[in-house]
Amino acid sequence: LINRLETSGLTLDTLNLGISQNGKQLAYFVRLANRPGNIEQMALIAVGGYAEENRVTARIRQRNRADSTGFSFGLNGELLDSAIRVQLTPENPTLGYVPWRVNPDNYLQYNFDGAMAANLLLEGPTAGKHIYIRSSGIDPSMESGALRLDMKGIDIGNALELLPAPPAIAGMLNTDIAVGFYRGQLVAGGNVSVDDLAYDGRRVGNVGADLNFQSDSLNRFMLDAKLLADNNTVLTAEGTYLTGGDGSLAFRVTIPSLPMTLANAFLPEDAAQLEGALTGWMSISGSTANPVINGEIRFNEGRVRAPMIGTTYGLASTPILFNNSTPNLNRSS
């Protein structure tokens, strides 16, 4: 029993730990309880289970001060000859204050040769809300040993409420990403989006990204990415990074039209609000220790409104030039 444990500025009221042995089975439990007024989202956290030969189990539960259950689920782990396999239990777990249904034959498996396998199908309480993690054995459209993460309608706000000081972010997370090893090289690709992203109750927009990433036998990492806002492409990035030697870079970033209004939700509403868009391009070469930046960016009908004083300031469309990492505002340069 530990009373009032403090770490990194975080105070935990009561921590109970216990271990017991019965033959070859080693049982354990950890229980954290907080008094009213201290970390209300973590009024109670408990983890318990056992370890026996090649098996380990864990049951995790969390409740807030209002006695709502944020997490209630179990994990059964098994060490196989050449892999580690984990199963989620029971068939009706609670994750992020949301009740789910999981397929009883679910599993996540990591093979020691780097290949992965999975068949985890979580269905939410409403139509369309799901978390699927499947491998090529379930989804033959993927390369052997790859995993596909397909999430739909995940409430970010609910998930973040579990943090001691959750940020005021809301929105619905969706992903469709495949990750795996092809001929020994890491390959990842897909898309991530957040519908109706908001901060502190103020809407940012529908934002997303399309990503393609892979490595090769020459120790290069290659990226091709696209950022979207309200279904419009606002930024693209492509290039390579060499991990060996001095870490050489070769990237190009293009900004067709990045709305500055995306930042307004994060600014004090009565102090400053942005209008217009940012456009331009930049190339990044050289090495990670000494990157070389060239390009230009400019404001397109850029303005800063200051409601507090009832004034709007215009931003000049003169390009900001970058020549060998040196910015230059001179129009004639």
N, C-alpha and C positions, 0 to 999 in steps of 0.2 A: 504494500500500500504506500503510495506517494501522495502527499498533500501539497497543493500549490506548487506545481512545477512551472518554472519560467524558462523560456528559451526564445531567443531572438525577439524579445519584446512581447511575446505571446504568453499569457498566463493560463495554465490548465489547472483546474481546481483539484480533482481527485483522479488518480490513476491506479488501477488495480491490475496486477499481473499474477498469473498462476501457471504452474507446470506440474503435471503428475504423470506417473508411469504405471502401466498395467501390462505386464509381460513385454512384448515387443512394441506395444503401442505407447506413444508419447503424446499426451493431450496438453493443450495450452489454452489460455484465454487472456485477453487484454480488454479492459473496460475503462473508458474515460467518461467522467461525468462533470458537468459544469453547473455552478449555482446560477440562479436567475440574475440576469444583468451581465453575464459573462459569456460571450460567443453563443448567442441565442440559437443559431443554426446547428450547434453541436451540443445540445443538452445531454445527449448520450451517444457514444460510439462504442460498439462492442465487436470484437473479433475473437472467434474461437474455432477450434478444430483439433486435428490430430495428425501425427506423422507416423507411418508404419511401413517399414521396408521401402518399397519404391512408390509409396502413395502419400500425398499430403492433401488435407482438406482445410477449407477456411469458410466460415460463415460470417458475413459482414452485415451489421445493422447500424443505422443512424436515425436519430429522431431529433426534431427541433423542440423549442420550448412550448410550442402549441400542440405537442404530441403528434405531429405529422411525421410519417416515415419518409425519409429521403432516399435511403438505401436499405434494401433487404434482399440479399442474394448470397449464394454460395459458390465456391470454386473447388473442383476436384482435380488435383494434379497427379499425373502419373509419369514416371520416368521409364521409358521403353528402351530397347536395345540401342536404337540410333535416333531417338526423338524424345521430345517432351510434349505431352498432350494434356490439355486443360478442358474441362467441361463446366458449363454454367448451370447452376441449379437454384431453386426448384423450377418447375415449369411456369410459374407465375411470379417472377421476381419483380421487385420495385427498384427502379433506377431513376434518379432525379425527380422524386415525388410522383412518378408516373408508373402505373401498373402495366406490365408487359406480359406477353406470352412467348415462350421460347420452345423450339422443337426439342423433344426429349432426347434425340440422338445427336445433339449438337456437340461440336468439338472445335478446338483450335490446336494446331499441331505445328511445332517447329522441328524440322529434321536437321541433324548435325551437319549435313552437306549443304545447308543454306536454303533448301526448298521448304515451302510452307504449304499447309493444307488446312482447310476449314469448312465447316458447314454449320454456321450459326445464323439462325433466322429469328429475329426479335420482331414481334408485331405489337404496335401500340394500341391504345384503347379506341382510337379513331381511324377510319379508313385512310390508307395512304401513309400513315406514320409507321416507319419501320427502320430497322438497322439490320442489314444483311452483310455477312462476311462469308464469302464463298471462294473456293479454290477451283483449279482447272478440272478437278474430278467431278465437280458439280456443275461448273460453267465451262463447257468445252471450247468456248470462243477465246479463252485465255491461254497463254503459254503455260507449259508444265511448270509447276512449282510456284505459280503466282497466286496472289490473293486479290479479291475485288471487294472494296468497301463501298456499299450502297446505302446511304442514309437519306431519309426523307422526313421533313416536318419535325426536326428536333428543336425543341424550344430552348434557345440559348439562355434566356432569363431564368428558367426553372433550374437548369444545370448549374448556373453560376450562384444561385442562392445558397448552395452548399458551402461556399467560401466564407471565412470569418468576416470579410469586408467585401462583399460582391460588388463589382463595378456595375453601373447603371446601364447595361447593354441588353438589348432585346432584339429578337428576330428569329426566323426559322432557318435552321441550317440544313443544307442538302449537299450530298457528295456522291460522286460516282468515280472512284479512283481504283486503278489496278496497280499493284506493286509486286515485283518479283525479280527473280534472277534468271536471265536468259543467257545461256552459254557462259555462266559464271559472272555475268555483269548485271549490275543493278539497273532496272528499268521501271519507271513509274509514269503514269499518265492518267488524265481524266479532268474532272472539273469539280470545283467547290463554289457554292453560292449561298448567300444569306438573303432571304426575302424579307423586305420591310425592316432592314437594319435600323435601329434607333439607339440614341444615347440620351439618357436622362429624360425619356419621353419625347424627344424630338427626332423626327425621321431623318435618316441619312439617305436611304434609297435601297434599291435592289442592287446588290453588288455581287461580283463573282470573279472567278479566275479559271482559265483553261491552262493546264500545265502538262508539259511533256519533258521528262528528264531521263537521262541514261548515262551510264559510264561505259568505257571501252577498255581494251587491253593495253592501251597506251597511257593509262592513268588520267584520262580526260573525263571531265564531267560536262555534259552538253544540256543546255536548257533552252526551251522555247515556251514562252509564257505570254498570256494575254489577260489583261485586266478589263472587266466590264462594269459599267454602271448604268442601270436602267436599260439593259439590253444593247448598249452602245459600247464599242471598243474605245477605251480611253487611254490605254498604254499597252505597248508590246515590248518584250525583251527577249533577245536571243543571243547565244554565244557559247563560248567554251571556257573552261577553267582547267589548267593542267596542274595536278597535285604535286608532281615531281619537280625537281630543280628549284627555281625561285617562285614557282606558282604563277605562271603567266596567265594573263587574262585577255579575252577578246570578246567583248560584249557590245551590243548596240541597243539602246533604248529609244523608242519612238513614242511621242506623245501627240496623237492626232488632235485630241481636244479633251482635256481633263477638266471637268466642271469644278470650279473652286467652291461652289455651293456645298459640295460634299463635306467640307470642313466646318460648316456653320453650326452643326449640332454640337460640336466640341468647343465652340467659342461662347463666351457670355453674350446672351442675346441682346442685352441693352448696351454692350460695349462696342462690338464690331461684328459686321456680317459681310461676307464676300459675295461678289457677283462676277460673272464672266468666266473665262476658261484659260487654261495654261496649255500652250502648244510648243512643239520643238522636238529636238533629238539630241542624243548624246552618245558618244562612243567611248568605251573604257578599254584601254590596252595597258601594256606594261606588265607589272607584277603586283601581287598583293601588297608587297612592302612599298612599292613606288608606282601606284596607278597613274596613268596618263589619261586625262579627260579632255575631249574635244566636243564641240557642238554648240547649240544655241537654244535658248528658251525665251519665250515672250508671252506677254499677257494679251489676250484677245478680248477687248471690251471689258477689261478688268476694272473693278471698282470696290472700294471699301466703304460701307455705310457705317456711320457712327451714330446710332439712334440717340445716345445720351446727349449729344450736342446738336442733333438734327443736321448733320453735315455728311455729304458723300464725297469721297476723294477718288479721283480717277487714277488709274495706273497706266503709265506710258507703255505703248506697244513697242518701244525700242528694244531690240533683242539684247539679251544678256549673252555675250559670246564667251566661250571657253576655248582657249588656245593653249594646249599643253598644260592643262590644269589651272591656268591663270584666267580669272574672269575679267571681262572687259565690257564696259557699258558705252564705249564710244561707237556711235552709229557708223562712222566712216571706216572702222577697223574691219 
